[in-house]
């Protein structure tokens, strides 16, 4: 069962703080064209009102996810991102046998995803990971502060060496008086 859910779980993204599935992934799983899925959604848009069901992604969100581009190099239309409730709502407008079976598997994947992130073992593990990250961050800050101190010390030593070398350099001799007959210039 876990192996069956893995391909679906790989298509669940975190966008705007919500776990969502994208329209072209869903269309592929349902065996329909993305445009057909979007048309069905637009015909029944009241079922999907609100970000808790569906959201249209901005161009930057699409690029950040590195998803679907058209043949001319850019995304022609914003992708729809469906939350768990939005995917469940899709089952009410897509009534094929394939859609029913796929929806059942998607619901299982969302539940498994939620179950994994709420296990007590995971919360303890997440807390340990967070404390380890904080410890590493503190060590890096201390290391950078030490390095900054060394740089200041090295800079002061280099300045002292430069001054010592400057003092050892021969100075410009004073202009000497010319010897011999000196005729004043007119």
PADREN-82441 format. One line per field, with one value per residue: x, y, z of N, C-alpha, C, O in turn; residue number from 1. Coordinates in nm, 3 decimals. Layout:
! PADREN-82441
n.X = [X; ...];
n.Y = [Y; ...];
n.Z = [Z; ...];
ca.X = [X; ...];
ca.Y = [Y; ...];
ca.Z = [Z; ...];
c.X = [X; ...];
c.Y = [Y; ...];
c.Z = [Z; ...];
o.X = [X; ...];
o.Y = [Y; ...];
o.Z = [Z; ...];
i = [NUM; ...];
! end
This chain:
! PADREN-82441
n.X = [0.083; 0.194; 0.382; 0.215; 0.109; 0.324; 0.397; 0.187; 0.213; 0.448; 0.358; 0.234; 0.246; 0.382; 0.239; 0.188; 0.156; -0.010; -0.092; -0.102; -0.227; -0.140; -0.306; -0.228; -0.097; -0.305; -0.481; -0.336; -0.333; -0.607; -0.651; -0.727; -0.726; -0.547; -0.667; -0.933; -0.994; -0.967; -1.169; -1.396; -1.378; -1.403; -1.665; -1.799; -1.735; -1.824; -1.813; -1.551; -1.470; -1.266; -0.954; -0.919; -1.007; -0.921; -0.662; -0.532; -0.221; 0.044; 0.264; 0.528; 0.515; 0.467; 0.706; 0.885; 0.818; 0.901; 0.742; 0.515; 0.553; 0.468; 0.491; 0.602; 0.776; 0.697; 0.457; 0.132; -0.114; -0.223; -0.152; -0.381; -0.409; -0.502; -0.640; -0.669; -0.944; -1.035; -0.958; -1.120; -1.363; -1.340; -1.412; -1.683; -1.740; -1.601; -1.682; -1.601; -1.503; -1.229; -1.163; -1.290; -1.150; -0.888; -0.928; -0.984; -0.734; -0.579; -0.693; -0.621; -0.345; -0.317; -0.412; -0.222; 0.005; -0.056; -0.071; 0.194; 0.331; 0.224; 0.287; 0.392; 0.661; 0.780; 0.745; 0.913; 1.150; 1.164; 1.195; 1.447; 1.603; 1.565; 1.688; 1.947; 2.009; 1.999; 2.215; 2.430; 2.410; 2.475; 2.742; 2.856; 2.821; 2.986; 3.229; 3.258; 3.274; 3.517; 3.686; 3.659; 3.781; 4.043; 4.099; 4.100; 4.318; 4.522; 4.515; 4.599; 4.861; 4.970; 4.953; 5.139; 5.375; 5.391; 5.432; 5.684; 5.844; 5.823; 5.965; 6.222; 6.288; 6.496; 6.525; 6.442; 6.716; 6.851; 6.848; 7.159; 7.402; 7.534; 7.856; 8.124; 8.155; 7.885; 7.644; 7.409; 7.084; 6.927];
n.Y = [-0.121; 0.122; 0.166; 0.211; 0.457; 0.628; 0.749; 0.930; 1.083; 1.213; 1.405; 1.591; 1.911; 2.179; 2.478; 2.816; 2.758; 2.538; 2.199; 2.084; 1.969; 1.981; 2.102; 1.987; 1.753; 1.616; 1.595; 1.426; 1.193; 1.139; 1.085; 1.272; 1.570; 1.861; 2.106; 2.025; 1.943; 2.191; 2.336; 2.200; 2.260; 2.540; 2.561; 2.480; 2.656; 2.764; 2.556; 2.552; 2.783; 2.991; 2.974; 2.746; 2.538; 2.563; 2.726; 2.974; 2.973; 3.212; 3.354; 3.358; 3.166; 2.940; 2.926; 2.892; 2.641; 2.506; 2.408; 2.292; 2.433; 2.608; 2.540; 2.766; 2.856; 2.977; 2.998; 2.975; 3.002; 3.044; 2.788; 2.565; 2.495; 2.243; 2.189; 1.936; 1.922; 2.039; 1.851; 1.643; 1.761; 1.765; 1.510; 1.522; 1.646; 1.517; 1.221; 0.971; 0.620; 0.593; 0.841; 0.817; 0.601; 0.708; 0.935; 0.813; 0.699; 0.931; 1.062; 0.879; 0.914; 1.184; 1.156; 0.975; 1.133; 1.338; 1.184; 1.094; 1.333; 1.395; 1.205; 1.104; 1.028; 1.158; 1.429; 1.453; 1.388; 1.599; 1.811; 1.747; 1.771; 2.041; 2.155; 2.069; 2.203; 2.466; 2.454; 2.412; 2.646; 2.834; 2.759; 2.822; 3.101; 3.173; 3.083; 3.249; 3.495; 3.458; 3.436; 3.691; 3.838; 3.741; 3.838; 4.115; 4.131; 4.037; 4.235; 4.457; 4.377; 4.365; 4.636; 4.741; 4.621; 4.737; 5.006; 4.982; 4.897; 5.123; 5.308; 5.208; 5.255; 5.436; 5.784; 6.074; 6.238; 6.552; 6.840; 6.915; 7.168; 7.318; 7.269; 7.477; 7.730; 7.936; 8.067; 8.312; 8.287; 8.468];
n.Z = [0.000; 0.080; -0.120; -0.338; -0.274; -0.282; -0.542; -0.562; -0.327; -0.388; -0.555; -0.406; -0.297; -0.099; -0.072; -0.014; 0.254; 0.259; 0.184; -0.138; -0.458; -0.802; -1.098; -1.350; -1.275; -1.150; -1.368; -1.535; -1.377; -1.366; -1.629; -1.820; -2.026; -1.922; -1.981; -2.010; -1.750; -1.620; -1.748; -1.657; -1.387; -1.393; -1.489; -1.266; -1.060; -0.817; -0.638; -0.568; -0.446; -0.251; -0.074; 0.069; -0.082; -0.352; -0.534; -0.755; -0.898; -0.889; -1.139; -1.041; -0.837; -0.988; -1.133; -0.923; -0.834; -1.051; -1.263; -1.522; -1.833; -2.129; -2.486; -2.596; -2.407; -2.170; -1.901; -1.999; -1.871; -1.533; -1.300; -1.141; -0.802; -0.592; -0.275; -0.017; 0.036; -0.198; -0.390; -0.311; -0.374; -0.649; -0.717; -0.728; -0.964; -1.163; -1.286; -1.370; -1.367; -1.336; -1.223; -0.976; -0.855; -0.855; -0.695; -0.449; -0.389; -0.375; -0.156; 0.043; 0.031; 0.117; 0.379; 0.480; 0.458; 0.638; 0.869; 0.898; 0.957; 1.203; 1.389; 1.716; 1.749; 1.536; 1.602; 1.820; 1.694; 1.509; 1.689; 1.796; 1.566; 1.513; 1.742; 1.698; 1.462; 1.558; 1.737; 1.562; 1.415; 1.614; 1.668; 1.420; 1.416; 1.631; 1.530; 1.307; 1.438; 1.576; 1.356; 1.253; 1.458; 1.429; 1.175; 1.226; 1.402; 1.235; 1.039; 1.189; 1.248; 0.989; 0.921; 1.106; 1.012; 0.759; 0.830; 0.958; 0.745; 0.586; 0.736; 0.714; 0.455; 0.235; 0.272; 0.079; -0.038; 0.082; -0.123; -0.272; -0.257; -0.542; -0.664; -0.754; -1.011; -1.003; -1.188; -1.195; -1.306; -1.556];
ca.X = [0.000; 0.283; 0.444; 0.114; 0.086; 0.446; 0.390; 0.091; 0.273; 0.550; 0.291; 0.173; 0.339; 0.346; 0.232; 0.113; 0.130; -0.108; -0.055; -0.188; -0.191; -0.153; -0.404; -0.177; -0.072; -0.437; -0.534; -0.264; -0.381; -0.746; -0.655; -0.793; -0.642; -0.549; -0.767; -1.065; -1.011; -0.988; -1.303; -1.494; -1.369; -1.460; -1.810; -1.850; -1.642; -1.877; -1.770; -1.408; -1.441; -1.189; -0.821; -0.918; -1.042; -0.839; -0.603; -0.461; -0.084; 0.103; 0.374; 0.648; 0.494; 0.484; 0.848; 0.953; 0.793; 0.957; 0.638; 0.453; 0.567; 0.413; 0.591; 0.670; 0.876; 0.642; 0.329; 0.026; -0.220; -0.186; -0.192; -0.470; -0.358; -0.618; -0.615; -0.732; -1.089; -1.058; -0.948; -1.244; -1.470; -1.326; -1.483; -1.824; -1.760; -1.543; -1.755; -1.560; -1.452; -1.089; -1.162; -1.330; -1.037; -0.775; -0.962; -0.968; -0.590; -0.530; -0.738; -0.533; -0.212; -0.326; -0.425; -0.091; 0.093; -0.092; -0.037; 0.339; 0.377; 0.169; 0.330; 0.470; 0.804; 0.825; 0.755; 1.037; 1.261; 1.170; 1.252; 1.591; 1.664; 1.564; 1.791; 2.077; 2.029; 2.031; 2.351; 2.522; 2.404; 2.551; 2.884; 2.898; 2.831; 3.107; 3.344; 3.269; 3.323; 3.660; 3.753; 3.660; 3.886; 4.171; 4.118; 4.136; 4.453; 4.611; 4.517; 4.683; 5.000; 5.011; 4.974; 5.265; 5.482; 5.398; 5.495; 5.825; 5.909; 5.828; 6.073; 6.349; 6.311; 6.581; 6.449; 6.492; 6.827; 6.831; 6.917; 7.292; 7.445; 7.623; 7.994; 8.180; 8.108; 7.739; 7.601; 7.267; 7.005; 6.862];
ca.Y = [0.000; 0.237; 0.186; 0.268; 0.597; 0.707; 0.840; 1.038; 1.171; 1.294; 1.512; 1.682; 2.021; 2.275; 2.611; 2.910; 2.695; 2.430; 2.087; 2.091; 1.897; 2.072; 2.061; 1.899; 1.621; 1.552; 1.561; 1.306; 1.077; 1.111; 1.045; 1.375; 1.685; 1.966; 2.205; 1.968; 1.952; 2.333; 2.374; 2.144; 2.338; 2.675; 2.548; 2.455; 2.735; 2.786; 2.444; 2.566; 2.917; 2.998; 2.912; 2.616; 2.438; 2.576; 2.858; 2.986; 3.010; 3.323; 3.314; 3.330; 3.038; 2.836; 2.917; 2.841; 2.497; 2.455; 2.322; 2.311; 2.548; 2.581; 2.522; 2.892; 2.884; 3.033; 2.940; 3.058; 3.026; 3.004; 2.651; 2.552; 2.409; 2.195; 2.135; 1.806; 1.939; 2.066; 1.724; 1.571; 1.826; 1.723; 1.384; 1.549; 1.693; 1.416; 1.104; 0.846; 0.516; 0.626; 0.954; 0.765; 0.524; 0.799; 1.016; 0.729; 0.688; 1.063; 1.084; 0.797; 0.977; 1.301; 1.107; 0.920; 1.248; 1.403; 1.089; 1.094; 1.457; 1.412; 1.098; 1.154; 1.007; 1.262; 1.559; 1.449; 1.393; 1.736; 1.894; 1.718; 1.830; 2.186; 2.191; 2.046; 2.316; 2.584; 2.436; 2.434; 2.789; 2.903; 2.731; 2.899; 3.241; 3.186; 3.067; 3.372; 3.601; 3.431; 3.468; 3.836; 3.883; 3.709; 3.932; 4.244; 4.115; 4.027; 4.367; 4.543; 4.334; 4.408; 4.781; 4.763; 4.581; 4.841; 5.124; 4.951; 4.900; 5.262; 5.375; 5.156; 5.305; 5.558; 5.908; 6.159; 6.323; 6.696; 6.890; 6.965; 7.290; 7.289; 7.311; 7.543; 7.861; 7.937; 8.187; 8.332; 8.290; 8.596];
ca.Z = [0.000; 0.090; -0.252; -0.427; -0.239; -0.301; -0.657; -0.534; -0.225; -0.454; -0.628; -0.308; -0.274; 0.006; -0.133; 0.071; 0.383; 0.246; 0.098; -0.256; -0.580; -0.915; -1.197; -1.456; -1.215; -1.133; -1.501; -1.579; -1.300; -1.404; -1.769; -1.900; -2.058; -1.819; -2.021; -1.982; -1.604; -1.585; -1.796; -1.563; -1.262; -1.417; -1.499; -1.131; -0.980; -0.682; -0.552; -0.537; -0.397; -0.127; -0.079; 0.136; -0.182; -0.471; -0.557; -0.882; -0.865; -0.963; -1.227; -0.960; -0.769; -1.089; -1.163; -0.804; -0.831; -1.175; -1.317; -1.651; -1.920; -2.261; -2.591; -2.627; -2.305; -2.048; -1.863; -2.059; -1.773; -1.398; -1.264; -1.026; -0.695; -0.517; -0.142; 0.004; 0.018; -0.340; -0.461; -0.279; -0.450; -0.789; -0.739; -0.755; -1.102; -1.253; -1.238; -1.434; -1.277; -1.311; -1.129; -0.844; -0.801; -0.830; -0.578; -0.329; -0.362; -0.335; -0.018; 0.127; 0.035; 0.204; 0.517; 0.518; 0.472; 0.765; 0.974; 0.915; 1.021; 1.337; 1.478; 1.830; 1.724; 1.444; 1.669; 1.898; 1.598; 1.458; 1.796; 1.801; 1.446; 1.531; 1.839; 1.633; 1.369; 1.640; 1.791; 1.450; 1.383; 1.719; 1.644; 1.303; 1.456; 1.712; 1.441; 1.227; 1.528; 1.596; 1.231; 1.244; 1.550; 1.367; 1.065; 1.285; 1.454; 1.118; 0.977; 1.273; 1.229; 0.855; 0.928; 1.178; 0.921; 0.655; 0.890; 0.981; 0.614; 0.540; 0.809; 0.667; 0.320; 0.236; 0.248; -0.029; 0.011; 0.068; -0.243; -0.242; -0.327; -0.652; -0.644; -0.869; -1.045; -1.018; -1.254; -1.173; -1.427; -1.580];
c.X = [0.087; 0.345; 0.345; 0.095; 0.206; 0.440; 0.293; 0.150; 0.380; 0.490; 0.215; 0.278; 0.290; 0.354; 0.141; 0.072; 0.028; -0.053; -0.155; -0.137; -0.222; -0.240; -0.349; -0.140; -0.203; -0.495; -0.467; -0.315; -0.523; -0.758; -0.731; -0.691; -0.655; -0.655; -0.908; -1.093; -1.042; -1.125; -1.410; -1.495; -1.434; -1.612; -1.875; -1.770; -1.692; -1.835; -1.627; -1.371; -1.368; -1.058; -0.816; -0.961; -0.945; -0.781; -0.534; -0.323; -0.038; 0.218; 0.499; 0.636; 0.514; 0.632; 0.924; 0.934; 0.856; 0.859; 0.591; 0.477; 0.514; 0.525; 0.663; 0.759; 0.822; 0.510; 0.220; -0.080; -0.168; -0.235; -0.288; -0.405; -0.477; -0.574; -0.683; -0.884; -1.123; -1.052; -1.074; -1.361; -1.462; -1.403; -1.632; -1.847; -1.698; -1.596; -1.714; -1.509; -1.307; -1.080; -1.196; -1.213; -0.919; -0.804; -0.945; -0.820; -0.533; -0.571; -0.652; -0.395; -0.212; -0.332; -0.291; 0.009; 0.070; -0.051; 0.114; 0.386; 0.323; 0.206; 0.411; 0.620; 0.859; 0.838; 0.880; 1.158; 1.276; 1.230; 1.402; 1.663; 1.672; 1.672; 1.930; 2.109; 2.066; 2.173; 2.454; 2.527; 2.487; 2.701; 2.937; 2.913; 2.955; 3.231; 3.365; 3.319; 3.472; 3.739; 3.763; 3.768; 4.024; 4.200; 4.160; 4.280; 4.554; 4.624; 4.608; 4.831; 5.052; 5.035; 5.106; 5.384; 5.500; 5.465; 5.644; 5.902; 5.922; 5.940; 6.209; 6.384; 6.401; 6.495; 6.514; 6.606; 6.792; 6.903; 7.053; 7.318; 7.543; 7.762; 8.041; 8.121; 7.958; 7.703; 7.452; 7.195; 6.936; 6.725];
c.Y = [0.125; 0.269; 0.246; 0.417; 0.687; 0.799; 0.956; 1.135; 1.259; 1.410; 1.607; 1.786; 2.105; 2.413; 2.697; 2.844; 2.583; 2.320; 2.083; 1.996; 1.989; 2.012; 1.964; 1.761; 1.545; 1.509; 1.435; 1.182; 1.039; 1.066; 1.144; 1.485; 1.788; 2.070; 2.155; 1.975; 2.096; 2.380; 2.324; 2.222; 2.475; 2.670; 2.530; 2.535; 2.759; 2.674; 2.464; 2.704; 2.910; 2.922; 2.778; 2.504; 2.442; 2.716; 2.858; 3.040; 3.127; 3.270; 3.279; 3.199; 2.922; 2.817; 2.857; 2.690; 2.427; 2.357; 2.373; 2.439; 2.509; 2.572; 2.652; 2.937; 2.941; 2.966; 3.029; 3.095; 2.984; 2.863; 2.658; 2.457; 2.372; 2.142; 1.999; 1.816; 1.967; 1.940; 1.641; 1.630; 1.789; 1.595; 1.407; 1.600; 1.599; 1.280; 0.973; 0.747; 0.547; 0.738; 0.907; 0.691; 0.614; 0.884; 0.938; 0.720; 0.822; 1.093; 1.003; 0.860; 1.100; 1.259; 1.052; 1.032; 1.316; 1.314; 1.090; 1.218; 1.476; 1.300; 1.155; 1.138; 1.117; 1.395; 1.565; 1.459; 1.534; 1.829; 1.872; 1.782; 1.981; 2.229; 2.171; 2.159; 2.440; 2.575; 2.464; 2.581; 2.869; 2.883; 2.811; 3.046; 3.265; 3.176; 3.192; 3.489; 3.583; 3.470; 3.620; 3.894; 3.858; 3.806; 4.069; 4.240; 4.112; 4.162; 4.462; 4.506; 4.377; 4.558; 4.812; 4.728; 4.687; 4.967; 5.101; 4.954; 5.041; 5.338; 5.329; 5.205; 5.428; 5.678; 5.984; 6.244; 6.471; 6.742; 6.951; 7.093; 7.252; 7.342; 7.379; 7.679; 7.855; 8.071; 8.198; 8.340; 8.425; 8.583];
c.Z = [0.000; -0.046; -0.350; -0.401; -0.269; -0.423; -0.635; -0.432; -0.285; -0.532; -0.535; -0.272; -0.156; -0.058; -0.045; 0.203; 0.379; 0.157; -0.017; -0.363; -0.697; -1.024; -1.301; -1.402; -1.199; -1.267; -1.554; -1.507; -1.340; -1.550; -1.855; -1.932; -1.946; -1.852; -1.992; -1.832; -1.563; -1.631; -1.701; -1.432; -1.281; -1.431; -1.362; -1.027; -0.837; -0.587; -0.501; -0.484; -0.263; -0.138; -0.007; 0.042; -0.299; -0.477; -0.693; -0.850; -0.950; -1.048; -1.146; -0.884; -0.865; -1.118; -1.044; -0.793; -0.951; -1.239; -1.452; -1.725; -2.057; -2.363; -2.624; -2.512; -2.176; -2.015; -1.919; -1.957; -1.636; -1.370; -1.146; -0.927; -0.607; -0.381; -0.132; -0.018; -0.127; -0.423; -0.435; -0.359; -0.598; -0.817; -0.769; -0.897; -1.205; -1.207; -1.303; -1.330; -1.239; -1.207; -0.988; -0.780; -0.766; -0.707; -0.448; -0.290; -0.315; -0.191; 0.079; 0.141; 0.126; 0.350; 0.565; 0.541; 0.607; 0.883; 1.002; 0.990; 1.162; 1.433; 1.593; 1.809; 1.634; 1.514; 1.756; 1.806; 1.541; 1.562; 1.807; 1.683; 1.461; 1.630; 1.781; 1.536; 1.447; 1.696; 1.681; 1.413; 1.484; 1.699; 1.526; 1.337; 1.539; 1.625; 1.357; 1.312; 1.553; 1.472; 1.214; 1.335; 1.491; 1.254; 1.117; 1.334; 1.339; 1.051; 1.056; 1.255; 1.092; 0.851; 0.996; 1.089; 0.812; 0.708; 0.911; 0.849; 0.561; 0.609; 0.760; 0.527; 0.327; 0.202; 0.133; 0.026; -0.008; -0.057; -0.201; -0.320; -0.434; -0.621; -0.772; -0.893; -1.074; -1.079; -1.234; -1.306; -1.440; -1.631];
o.X = [0.058; 0.359; 0.385; 0.068; 0.190; 0.475; 0.315; 0.137; 0.402; 0.561; 0.140; 0.385; 0.172; 0.463; 0.031; -0.035; -0.017; 0.025; -0.276; -0.024; -0.317; -0.248; -0.418; -0.151; -0.212; -0.550; -0.533; -0.338; -0.556; -0.863; -0.793; -0.584; -0.760; -0.726; -0.994; -1.204; -1.131; -1.191; -1.504; -1.601; -1.510; -1.681; -1.993; -1.742; -1.610; -1.823; -1.586; -1.253; -1.405; -1.051; -0.718; -0.954; -0.893; -0.843; -0.484; -0.309; -0.074; 0.264; 0.567; 0.734; 0.569; 0.679; 1.017; 1.025; 0.863; 0.891; 0.623; 0.427; 0.515; 0.641; 0.776; 0.814; 0.897; 0.459; 0.216; -0.130; -0.080; -0.344; -0.277; -0.352; -0.546; -0.483; -0.747; -0.944; -1.228; -1.131; -1.128; -1.448; -1.564; -1.454; -1.698; -1.960; -1.737; -1.557; -1.786; -1.476; -1.267; -1.000; -1.136; -1.181; -0.857; -0.715; -0.897; -0.785; -0.448; -0.491; -0.615; -0.336; -0.119; -0.266; -0.250; 0.089; 0.164; -0.002; 0.156; 0.471; 0.370; 0.161; 0.492; 0.698; 0.971; 0.933; 0.945; 1.255; 1.388; 1.309; 1.477; 1.770; 1.773; 1.741; 2.021; 2.223; 2.156; 2.243; 2.554; 2.633; 2.559; 2.779; 3.048; 3.009; 3.024; 3.327; 3.479; 3.397; 3.546; 3.846; 3.864; 3.838; 4.112; 4.314; 4.248; 4.356; 4.659; 4.733; 4.684; 4.916; 5.167; 5.128; 5.180; 5.485; 5.613; 5.546; 5.724; 6.012; 6.022; 6.005; 6.304; 6.499; 6.384; 6.407; 6.628; 6.590; 6.718; 7.008; 7.060; 7.264; 7.625; 7.779; 8.002; 8.048; 7.912; 7.730; 7.378; 7.244; 6.894; 6.658];
o.Y = [0.223; 0.386; 0.323; 0.494; 0.808; 0.916; 1.066; 1.256; 1.371; 1.503; 1.693; 1.752; 2.103; 2.460; 2.655; 2.873; 2.537; 2.346; 2.079; 1.948; 2.066; 1.891; 1.868; 1.662; 1.426; 1.400; 1.348; 1.078; 0.921; 1.014; 1.104; 1.490; 1.800; 2.118; 2.233; 2.010; 2.120; 2.457; 2.396; 2.247; 2.520; 2.763; 2.562; 2.485; 2.773; 2.697; 2.401; 2.739; 2.833; 2.817; 2.704; 2.386; 2.339; 2.812; 2.755; 3.142; 3.140; 3.157; 3.182; 3.128; 2.818; 2.704; 2.779; 2.619; 2.305; 2.241; 2.485; 2.544; 2.392; 2.594; 2.648; 3.048; 2.952; 2.886; 3.148; 3.208; 2.898; 2.824; 2.746; 2.352; 2.460; 2.061; 1.953; 1.729; 1.924; 1.922; 1.577; 1.556; 1.783; 1.576; 1.322; 1.598; 1.601; 1.231; 0.874; 0.786; 0.528; 0.730; 0.954; 0.715; 0.599; 0.905; 0.992; 0.733; 0.826; 1.144; 1.052; 0.859; 1.120; 1.318; 1.079; 1.025; 1.346; 1.364; 1.088; 1.208; 1.564; 1.300; 1.245; 1.225; 1.164; 1.469; 1.669; 1.529; 1.583; 1.917; 1.968; 1.840; 2.043; 2.328; 2.248; 2.205; 2.514; 2.676; 2.532; 2.636; 2.961; 2.978; 2.863; 3.111; 3.366; 3.251; 3.235; 3.571; 3.681; 3.530; 3.670; 3.988; 3.943; 3.853; 4.133; 4.335; 4.177; 4.200; 4.538; 4.594; 4.420; 4.604; 4.900; 4.800; 4.722; 5.028; 5.191; 5.007; 5.075; 5.422; 5.407; 5.197; 5.514; 5.674; 5.959; 6.314; 6.509; 6.688; 7.030; 7.119; 7.163; 7.448; 7.341; 7.735; 7.779; 8.176; 8.101; 8.395; 8.485; 8.683];
o.Z = [-0.070; -0.082; -0.438; -0.493; -0.280; -0.412; -0.683; -0.449; -0.237; -0.570; -0.580; -0.221; -0.121; -0.093; -0.007; 0.256; 0.484; 0.065; 0.004; -0.360; -0.693; -1.041; -1.337; -1.474; -1.230; -1.279; -1.611; -1.569; -1.346; -1.591; -1.953; -1.872; -1.884; -1.763; -1.952; -1.791; -1.482; -1.560; -1.668; -1.374; -1.196; -1.391; -1.344; -0.918; -0.746; -0.467; -0.403; -0.478; -0.175; -0.203; -0.021; 0.079; -0.342; -0.431; -0.739; -0.782; -1.067; -1.031; -1.177; -0.867; -0.829; -1.126; -1.064; -0.748; -0.956; -1.265; -1.491; -1.685; -2.096; -2.330; -2.674; -2.518; -2.079; -2.093; -1.888; -1.957; -1.626; -1.410; -1.062; -0.965; -0.555; -0.371; -0.226; -0.081; -0.176; -0.516; -0.526; -0.406; -0.666; -0.928; -0.828; -0.946; -1.322; -1.101; -1.291; -1.217; -1.124; -1.114; -0.891; -0.663; -0.660; -0.624; -0.349; -0.173; -0.226; -0.113; 0.186; 0.249; 0.204; 0.436; 0.678; 0.635; 0.680; 0.984; 1.118; 1.078; 1.234; 1.547; 1.572; 1.848; 1.655; 1.487; 1.765; 1.835; 1.525; 1.527; 1.826; 1.698; 1.426; 1.607; 1.810; 1.529; 1.406; 1.702; 1.705; 1.383; 1.446; 1.711; 1.530; 1.293; 1.521; 1.644; 1.338; 1.265; 1.552; 1.481; 1.165; 1.297; 1.501; 1.239; 1.059; 1.311; 1.345; 1.008; 0.997; 1.247; 1.080; 0.784; 0.951; 1.090; 0.777; 0.639; 0.885; 0.842; 0.497; 0.547; 0.765; 0.485; 0.414; 0.116; 0.097; 0.127; -0.098; -0.092; -0.107; -0.428; -0.417; -0.560; -0.883; -0.810; -1.159; -1.021; -1.254; -1.404; -1.341; -1.656];
i = [1; 2; 3; 4; 5; 6; 7; 8; 9; 10; 11; 12; 13; 14; 15; 16; 17; 18; 19; 20; 21; 22; 23; 24; 25; 26; 27; 28; 29; 30; 31; 32; 33; 34; 35; 36; 37; 38; 39; 40; 41; 42; 43; 44; 45; 46; 47; 48; 49; 50; 51; 52; 53; 54; 55; 56; 57; 58; 59; 60; 61; 62; 63; 64; 65; 66; 67; 68; 69; 70; 71; 72; 73; 74; 75; 76; 77; 78; 79; 80; 81; 82; 83; 84; 85; 86; 87; 88; 89; 90; 91; 92; 93; 94; 95; 96; 97; 98; 99; 100; 101; 102; 103; 104; 105; 106; 107; 108; 109; 110; 111; 112; 113; 114; 115; 116; 117; 118; 119; 120; 121; 122; 123; 124; 125; 126; 127; 128; 129; 130; 131; 132; 133; 134; 135; 136; 137; 138; 139; 140; 141; 142; 143; 144; 145; 146; 147; 148; 149; 150; 151; 152; 153; 154; 155; 156; 157; 158; 159; 160; 161; 162; 163; 164; 165; 166; 167; 168; 169; 170; 171; 172; 173; 174; 175; 176; 177; 178; 179; 180; 181; 182; 183; 184; 185; 186];
! end
